Amino acid sequence: MILGDFIKDIKNLPRNYVAQLPTIFFFIILFIVIVSFFGAQYAIMVSAFTTVFKVKYPKNLSINELFKLFLLEALLCFLGIIATFNIFLCVFLNISVLFILVVFQSSQFNPKGAFAYVMTFIFVQLKPLGISNFSFELFVMLICDIFLIVSLMLFSFFNKKEYSQIKNLTRRFIHLI
């Protein structure tokens, strides 16, 4: 039984790998951009935005949904930066923001709905850069957010039904491998 599952996993490896390519490319490109232009101290944010990308890219998102996502991610980055200023803000924002995210983003059918957003909020706090770098840190987070939204727009565009022939050809190619 275990050997059969292992052989099945080996056969599906090329398909599984190809399915993860968009997330891999998103991570690599965003990582290179952030580290090259802003420095390694901001590289931790790449993981948070990659998680949001991984959760959202299979969905066909409208412009309205992308705009809401942009505002939510920008707000979470802002609140995460504010939470690093002192211990009282940290405790208050960590309790209240996480509670609000879980209440509004999770449901019985999607219990991990807040996971990607919580990661954004928490990862901003992991490397506090101080009040003096507040505007620059917020700028870097907005660049990551804009990159996320543009990438999701491109994937939403290519996920439309007009491109189903390209998807079918890609699936056939994957099955040949």
C-alpha positions in Angstrom: 0.0 0.0 0.0 2.7 2.5 1.0 4.8 1.5 -2.0 1.8 2.0 -4.3 1.2 5.5 -3.0 4.9 6.3 -3.4 4.9 5.2 -7.0 1.7 7.2 -7.6 3.4 10.3 -6.1 6.5 9.8 -8.3 4.3 9.6 -11.4 2.4 12.8 -10.5 5.7 14.7 -9.6 6.0 16.5 -13.0 2.3 17.6 -12.8 2.7 18.8 -9.2 5.9 20.7 -10.1 4.4 22.4 -13.1 1.3 23.4 -11.0 3.6 25.3 -8.6 5.6 27.2 -11.2 3.6 30.4 -11.0 4.2 30.6 -7.2 7.9 29.8 -7.7 8.3 32.4 -10.4 6.4 35.0 -8.3 8.7 34.4 -5.3 11.9 34.5 -7.3 11.1 37.7 -9.2 9.8 39.5 -6.1 12.7 38.4 -4.0 15.2 39.6 -6.6 13.4 43.0 -6.9 13.2 43.6 -3.2 16.7 42.5 -2.3 18.3 44.3 -5.3 16.5 47.6 -4.8 15.7 47.8 -1.1 18.1 45.5 0.7 18.0 42.1 2.4 16.3 43.4 5.6 13.0 43.6 3.6 13.3 40.1 2.1 11.0 38.5 4.8 8.0 40.2 3.2 8.4 38.2 0.1 7.3 35.1 1.9 4.1 36.8 3.2 3.1 38.2 -0.2 4.0 34.8 -1.9 1.5 33.1 0.5 -1.2 35.5 -0.5 -0.4 35.0 -4.2 -0.5 31.2 -3.8 -3.9 31.4 -2.2 -5.4 33.9 -4.7 -3.9 33.1 -8.1 -6.1 30.1 -9.1 -9.1 32.3 -8.6 -10.5 34.6 -11.4 -10.5 37.9 -9.5 -12.4 41.0 -10.6 -10.9 44.5 -10.5 -13.1 45.2 -7.5 -11.8 42.2 -5.6 -8.2 43.1 -6.5 -8.7 46.6 -5.2 -10.1 45.3 -1.9 -7.2 43.0 -1.6 -4.8 45.8 -2.2 -6.4 48.0 0.4 -6.5 45.1 2.9 -2.8 44.2 2.4 -1.8 47.9 2.6 -3.8 48.3 5.9 -2.3 45.1 7.4 1.2 46.3 6.5 0.5 49.7 8.0 -0.9 48.2 11.2 2.0 45.7 11.4 4.5 48.5 11.2 2.6 50.5 13.9 2.6 47.4 16.1 6.4 47.5 16.3 6.5 51.0 17.9 5.9 49.9 21.5 4.7 46.9 23.5 1.2 48.3 24.2 0.5 48.8 20.6 1.9 45.4 19.8 -0.3 43.6 22.3 -3.4 45.6 21.4 -3.0 45.3 17.6 -2.1 41.6 17.7 -5.2 40.7 19.7 -7.6 43.0 17.9 -6.3 42.6 14.3 -6.0 38.9 14.5 -9.4 38.5 16.0 -11.0 40.7 13.3 -9.2 38.8 10.6 -10.3 35.4 11.9 -13.9 36.6 12.3 -14.3 38.2 8.9 -12.0 36.1 6.7 -12.7 32.6 8.1 -15.8 30.5 7.9 -17.1 27.0 8.4 -16.3 26.2 4.8 -13.0 28.1 4.7 -11.4 27.8 8.2 -8.0 28.9 7.0 -9.3 31.9 5.1 -7.4 34.4 7.2 -4.1 32.5 7.1 -2.4 34.5 4.3 -3.5 37.8 5.8 -2.3 36.9 9.2 1.1 36.0 7.7 1.3 39.5 6.1 0.5 41.1 9.4 2.9 39.0 11.5 5.8 39.0 9.0 5.8 42.8 9.0 6.4 42.7 12.7 9.2 40.2 12.6 11.9 42.6 11.5 11.1 46.0 13.2 13.1 48.8 11.6 12.0 51.6 13.9 10.0 54.8 13.6 12.8 56.5 11.5 12.3 54.0 8.7 8.5 54.0 8.8 7.9 55.7 5.5 10.5 53.7 3.6 9.2 50.4 5.1 5.7 51.3 4.1 6.9 52.2 0.6 8.6 48.8 0.2 5.4 47.1 1.4 3.3 49.0 -1.1 5.7 48.0 -3.9 5.2 44.3 -2.8 1.5 44.9 -2.7 1.4 46.5 -6.2 3.5 43.6 -7.5 1.1 41.2 -6.0 -2.0 42.9 -7.5 -0.4 43.2 -11.0 0.6 39.5 -10.9 -2.9 38.5 -9.8 -4.4 40.7 -12.6 -2.2 38.9 -15.2 -3.2 35.5 -13.9 -6.9 36.4 -13.7 -6.6 37.6 -17.3 -5.1 34.3 -18.4 -7.5 32.2 -16.4 -10.5 33.4 -18.4 -12.3 31.0 -20.7 -10.8 32.5 -23.9 -7.5 30.9 -22.9 -9.0 27.4 -22.3 -7.2 26.1 -25.4 -3.8 27.2 -24.0 -4.7 25.5 -20.8 -5.7 22.3 -22.6 -2.5 22.3 -24.6 -0.5 22.8 -21.3 -2.4 20.0 -19.7 -1.7 17.7 -22.6 2.0 18.6 -22.5 2.1 17.8 -18.8 0.4 14.4 -19.3 3.0 13.6 -21.9 5.8 14.2 -19.4 
